[in-house]
Amino acid sequence: MLTISEWAKLNPTPLASGVVEIFARENPVLANLPFINVLGNAYKYNIEATLPGIAFRGFNEGYTESTGVINPLTESLTIIGGDSDFDVAQIRMGTGDNDTRAVHDALKAKALTLSWLKTFIAGNATTNPKEFDGLNQRLTGGQVISAGTNGAALSLTLLDQLVDAVRGTPNLLLMNKAARRAVVQLGRQSGVVTVSRDYFGREVDTFAGVPIGIIEDGSDGLPILTQTETQGTSNLTSSIYAVKFGADALHGIQTAPVDVRDLGEIETKPALRTRIEWYSGLVLKDPKCAARLKGIIV
């Protein structure tokens, strides 16, 4: 089980490697989320529902048989991608070159990774069967912590509740910049906020040792994590997510690493086309591998 950056090292191509780096730089989830390759268009797995019973016994006594309950689940792969065209006249007239084409390809890759990130948070397969369900659709019950009936200010207690809602220790806290500023301000006096470095050597704030991943604006220029979520009578709240990655927690599925193809000049118009396409999905094997703190006012 490897991250997309680690998969790219096993199958290096100039085009794919550049796209994967953009994915990881622009998307804190894809920088850390491990993936496994699967055959076909779906991945079947089991999740624990109920553990079997255990008891002490005396001499010559027997046990009451009990069997744990396993729920079989299936996650489908989804297809995300796009084409990037670059007019050959721009190269021949000297108004562009292959480097300029690479810039356009990079913009397409950035748009794709941000679209995937938005789906990771807010995807809804019911309203759009072509995408996978995001965390907002999957997290229920005790994995959703409410800051208050009508929203409330962020506090260290709420952050501790969020971290504790995940089994073990989360690998990442996901939030927008306004929430990050509030977390840092709260943590300065208590010393629970420190600084570490990410995969690219960039400084990253951490809360109680858990790195903070900043969710930037989406490919449409609008915030992925807004400050306008509705909580009771307030429509000025936001959410923070805690996630734990791993083979028995939250991980991705794919048929293979992202596919980047130079299709050359296409027939319908004098343009060079690059196609980026990825068959991927999301798996939550542990009901407590992710949690959401909603209704915070920062």
Order of alpha helices (4+ residues) and beta strands (2+ residues): alpha-alpha-alpha-beta-beta-beta-beta-alpha-alpha-alpha-beta-beta-alpha-beta-alpha-beta-beta-beta-beta-beta-beta-beta-beta-beta
